[in-house]
Amino acid sequence: MTNYMKTIGIEVHVELKTKTKIFSPSKNGYGMGANTLTNVVDLGYPGTLPTLNEEVVNQAIKAAIVLNCKIRKEMHFDRKNYFYPDNSKNYQITQSRTPIGYDGYVEIEVEGKKKKIEIEEIHIEEDTCKSAHRKDVTLLDFNRAGVPLVEIVTKPCISSPEEAKLYIEKLRETLFYADISDCKIEEGSMRCDANISLRKKESDPFGTKVEIKNIGSISNVKLSLEKEALRQEKLLENNESFPAQTRRFDDKLNDTVLMRIKETGNDYRYFPEPDIPYLYLTDEMIEAVKKTIPLTADERREEYMARGVSKINSDKILLNRSLSDYLNKFLTTDIDFVIATNLLLGDISYYLNKHFLKLEETKLTTDKFTDLVNKLAEKTLTSKNVKDMIEDILQNEASIDEIIKDKNIVNITDDSYLEEIIAEVLENNKESIKDYLSGHDRAFKYLMGQVMKASRGSANPALASKMLEEKLQNLTID
């Protein structure tokens, strides 16, 4: 099949973390009973007037900053006029002509190379209510009506489904660590629509654009675009044309499904919202918002890697905000970050996941964690010791020294004593020595096991392994 160039654009709606809605004092919440977080403004009663939530503007400014956008200092809101059951006012308040942010970018890494995904604009708007379809009945939940959103629109600069997936992942990470949104795609606080068109070469005009809606996960962003590209390629190879259309991704069919044909352009009759005054941002307002931005994901990653943590482990720990926030408490200390990260990602995460616990629900104080890391660095504790101690470390208020004493943990780190044990093991296992010197790796594991057995498990494994290997390398086959 002929290769086609793919041109992809992404639109993402992100719910902002605010206490109340964008134009009313109703609580901005999730998971409450249907229609319990509403008032007359959300329901669109005639004669009601919107009042702009200042925190929404601050969050949108923050989004523009972390997404490297230029910020518009003079703006107004617009009415987007259309009729639909989930839109009781028959218009949605949005920003059409004066988006708060524009000309930004998100940087991703594709096959070792960095690429800037250009952002066309970021605009503020209100969400509509949620529709629930039950056979021939549609139910409306106005808890979502008036929830503040920013819509982030890329330029048509994404050239593959993989790039689209990486962009959404980076966007989610950036907004989440800036405390702009919880970005929970499964709860709808981050929703993605994608559009794609194909052409044979860059000098050709853009192909027919197809929009894909209802993409329910980041992995499905890539999958839906791959499926849609394949569908279009087959049609183009058969010299078949197709109209501009909107499709949705069906998880069960694992494919895109037609929703509607775009016969004509939508005319929403945008005009400035008469009930909300023009908004003017000052440099002081923007600077005040900048000061509220916490350490970003990229800044955290750089800090960890500067302390010797691998990029893989840095990325892993950033997938868990709780672990990353905890690790950041030690940025001004000199503890071994490699050991600290391995502990958090290893035994600690395993225990937390097994017992459905959060780190903040445990007894792991910063002093206790520092002591634990230092003892591992000094090799007075081993990784096996930690596995034996982990429940006490996380569930008891006892110090590390008290836990060691209670469990009667003793680690042999005396070189001369270890040399005696190793010498005895080698004396009693001549055949295993021959096997090792003949290239049989299993022999070393066996000999190491004998050393640990002779020491009753109290020998420091790393030290014992190093000393055993040195002894063996100085031996020859008789």
N, C-alpha and C positions, 0 to 999 in steps of 0.2 A: 504494500500500500504506500502511496506517495506521502512523504512527510509534509506536513503543513505547519506554518507558523501559528502559534496560539497567542491571542491577545486577550488578556484577562484583566478585569477590574473588580474590585471588592467594595461592598458597602457594609459597614458594621454599625449596628445600633447598640449603644452601651448605656445601661441604666446607671445613673449617678448615685453615689452614697451620700444621701442627705436625709435628715430626720423627717422632713415634710416634702410634699409634692411641689411641683414647679410654680403653680399659680393658686394654690389653696393651702390652708393649714392642715389638711388631712395627712395622717401619718404615711410615710413612704415605707411600706413593709411587704413581707412575703409570707405566704403560708397561712394567712388568717382566713376566717370564714368568708365566703363570697359576699361582696358588697357591704363589708363591715368597716372599710377604710375609705369612706366617701363622704362628700357633702354636696351641696347644691351646685357648687362650681364644677366639680368633677362630673356631675350628672348632666350638666349643660342646661340648667334651668334658665328660662328667658329672664333677662334683666340682671343676671349675675355678672360680676366684673373680676377679671384676673388681677392678682397682685404678684409681681415677680419676686421669687425667692432669691435673695442675694447670694446664698451659699451655692446655688446652681451656677450662677455666673462665675464664682470663684473656682468651682470644680472644672468648669469649661476652660477657664484661663489656664488652670493647671494642666489640663489635657493638651492644650495648645503648646504649652512650654515643653512638656516631656516628649511631645511628638515633633519638636523642632519646627513649629509653625510660626509664621508671622501672625501677629495679633492685631485685629481690627479694633481701633479705638472708638469708632463711632458706628453704631449699628442700630437696627430696628428689627422688630419681629413682624412676620407676615402671616396672613391667613391663607392656608391651603384648602381650597373649597372642594369638597366632594361629599357624596352621600354614601354611607355604609352603616349597617346596624351598630358597629362598634364605635361609631363616631357621632354621638348624640347631638353635638352642636352643628353638625353638617360642615364643620371646618376644623382643621388642626392648626394650632399655633406653632409656627416654626420660623426658621431664618432661611429665606430664599436668596435674597439679593445681597445680604450683608452677613455672611457667616463669620463667626467670631475668630476662627483660625483658618489660615490658607497657606499654600506653598510649603508644606512640611515634608517630613520623610521618616521612615523607619528603616534602620539598617539591618539586613539579614546576612547570613553567611551561607553561600551555596557552593558545595564542593570545594571548600577552602578559600573561596573568593567572596569578598564583601560586595553587596549590592544595595543601593538605596531604593526602597519602594516609595515612590513619590505620593504624597497626600495632596489631593486637590483642595479639599476643604474639610473643616469641622464646623458643624452647626448645631445649635441648641434647638430642641423641640420637645413637645409633650407626647407621651405615649397614649395610645388609645386603650379602650377597655378590652378585656380578653373574651374571645368567643369560644364556647364549648358546644360542639355539634353532637346531638344525640338523635340518631336516625333522622326524622323529619322535623326535629325541633332544635333551635339554636338558643343556648343560654348565655347571658351576658354577665360578666363579673367586672364591676367598675372599680375594684381595688387598684387595678393597673392604670386606670384612666388618670392622666395628669402626672404620672411618674416622670421625673426629668430624664431626658436622654441627651446624649451627643451622638450625632451620626457622623461617621468618619468615612470619607469617600476617597479612594485612591484614583490616581490617573491610570489610563489603560497601559500600564508599563510592566505588568506581570506576564512573564512569558512561559510559565509552566505550572501545572497543578502543584508540583513540589514547592515552588516559590510561594504560591498562594498559601499553602499550609504553613510554611515557615514564617510568613508575614503575620498570619493570624496568631501563631504561637508567640511571636515577639511582641505583637500588639497587646495580647492578653497579659503577658508578663509585665510589660511596661506600665499599663494602666492599673494592674493589681498592686504592684509595689509602690505606686504613687498614691495609693488609697483613694483612687477616683471611683472605682467600682470593684465589687467582688468577682465580677466576670464569670459567673457561674452559668455556663452555656445550658446545662441541664435544667436550670430554673428560669431560663429566658432573660437573664440580666445582661447577656451578650448574645446578639443574634446576627447572623451573617447571611447576606445575599451575594451571589457572584454572577458575573456575566462573562461570556466567552464568545469569541468569533475566530474564524480560521481564514488564512490566506496562504498562498504558495510562497510568495516572497515579499520582502519589505516594501518594494516599490509598488506592489498591488494595493488597491483601495481596501479598506477594512471589509471583512466579510459580514454576513448577517449576524447580528448580535442576539444571543439567547440568554435570558436571565434565569438563574436557578434560585428558588426560594426554599425556605424551610430546611436549611442545612443544620442538623441537630448536634453536630460534634465537629471538632477540629479535623479529625481523621476523615470525616465525610466530606469536608471541603475539598480535599485532594481527590477522593474517590469519585465524587459527583462530577468534578471537572474532567477527570479522565474518561468517565463514561460518556459524558456529553460530547467531548472532543472526538471520541471514537464513533459516536452516532453521526456527527456532522461529517467526519471524514468519509464514511461509507456512502452518505448521500452525495457528497461532492464527487467522489470517484465514479459514481453512476450518473454524473451530470444531472442530478436532481437538485432543484432549488427548494428552499423552504422559507417561510415567512418569519419575521421577527416574532418572538413568542416568549411566554413565561412558563417555566417548567418547575417542578419540585422534585426533590430527591426522596425516593421511596426506599426506606431501609429494608423492607421485606423483599422487594424486587431487586434491590441493589442496583438501581438504575434511575434515570430521570424520567418523569412522567409529565405529559402536557397538562397545563392548567388552562391557559387561554392564549389566543392569537392576538398580537398587538396590531389591530387593524389601522388605528390612527393614533397619533400622539395624544397623551392625556393633557387636557386643558384644565388646570386647577384654578385658573383665574386668581393668581396670587395678587394680593395687594397689602400694603402696610396695615398691621393690626392697629385699629384706631384707639383701643382701650389701654395700650401700653406705650408710655412715652419713649422717645429715643433714648438709647443707652450710651453713655460716654465713659470710657475707661481712661484712667490717668496712669502715668508711670508709677506713681506711688501705690496704686491699687495692684498693679502687676507685680511690683517688687515685694509687696506684702504677701502675695500668694506664693511667690518663689520661695520665701522663707519657710513656708509650711510643707514643702516637698521633702519627704524623707529620702534616705539613701536609696537610689534607684537600683534595679536589678543589675544593670551593667556595672555600676560602681561597686556593688557588693561582690560581683564576680571578679572584678579587678583586684579588690582587696584580698580575697581568698587566694587567688592565683599568685599574688605577690608574696604570700606567705607559704608557698610551696604546694598548695592544694591543686590537684589536677583539674583540667577543664571539665572532665567528665563528672568528677565529684562536686565541683562547683555548681555545675548545671543541676545535678541531682538534688543538692541541698536547697537550691532555689525553687525547686518544685514544691517544697514544704515551707511555707512562710514562717510557721512556728519555730522550726529548727533554725532557719536562717536568722530570725530575730534573736534567738537564744545565742547563737554563735557570735552575733555582732556585739554582745555584751563583753566579749574578750578582745575586741579590736585594739583596745588601749593597753593590753597586757602582752606578756612575752611567752604565753603558752604555745606549745607545738600545735599549730593549726591542722597539720596533716593527721596527727593522732586524734585531735578533737573532732575533726570531720568524720574520720573513720568510725569513731565511737557513736556519734549521732546517727550516721547512716546505717550502722551495723547493729550491735547488740541493743542499743537504746530504741531504735526504730522498730526492731523485731518485737521487743517486749511491749511497746506502746500499741502496735498494730494487733498483737495477739490478745491483748486485754482491753482493746478499744479505749485507750487512754490518750489524753493530750499531755504534752510535756509539762504544761503549766499545772497539771493536776498531780504531779509527782513531787517528791521531796528532794529533787536534784537542785540544790542551791549552787550558786556560782562558786562558792568556796569548795564545796564537795567535788564539783566537776573539775576545778583547777587542780585539786589534790590528786584526783584520779588520773588526769592527763599527765601530770608530773611524775607520778609513780610508774606509769607505763613508759614514759620517756627515759626514766632512770633504770628501767628494767627490774624494779623491785616488785612489780606486778606483771603478769603475763595476760595475754588475751584469754587464755583458759580460765585464769582467776576471775576475770571480769564476767565471763559467762556464769560462773558459779556464784558471783556476788550480785548480779544485776538486779534481782528482785529486791534485795536489801538496800541497794544503792538508791533505787527509785521509790521504794515504798516506806523505808524507815528513815527516821531523823538522825540515826547514828552516823558518826563520821566514818571516813574510809578506814582510818586506823582501828576504830572500834569494831567495824565489820571484819577486818582482817583478823583481829584478835579473837572475835567470837567464832569465826570459821576455822581458826587454827591454821591459817595459810602461811606457809614458810617456803620461800624460794631460795634455792642455793645459787648464790652468785660468786662464791669463793672459787677462784680459778684452780687453786691447788687441790681442793676437795673434788672438784669436777674432774681434774686430771687423773686422780686416783680411780674414780668410778669408770672413766673411759678406758683407762689402762686395763682394768679388770675385765671389762666387757670385751675388749679386743683379744685379751689373752684366752678367753673362753669361747671365742667364735672365729677360729682360724679359717674355716670353710667360707664363712660369710665375707671375710676379708678378701679371700681369693676371688669370690664372685664379684665383689665390688671392683677390684682391680682389673677384672676381665671385662668390665663395662656393664655389669648388671645393676641398674639403678635401684631395684627393689632391695638389694642387699643393704644399701645405706639406710633406707627406712626401717629395715629390721634392726640394724645395729642401734639406730637412734631410739627405737622402741625399747631396746634392752637397757639403754642408758637411763631413760625415763623410769623404767621399771625398777632398776637398781637404786635410783634416787627416791623411789616411792612418789614420783610425780612432782618432786619439789625442785628439780633442776630447772634453771631458766632455759627454755627451749631454744631461743635464738643463740644464746651463748654456748650451750651444749652442742648445738648443730655446727656452729663455727669451729669449735675446738675439735670435734670429732672429724670434720672434714680436713682440717689441717693435719691431724695425726695420720689419717689414711693416705693423704697425698705424699707423706714422707716414707711410706712403706713400699716394699717391692715384693713381687711374687717369688718365693723361694724355689 
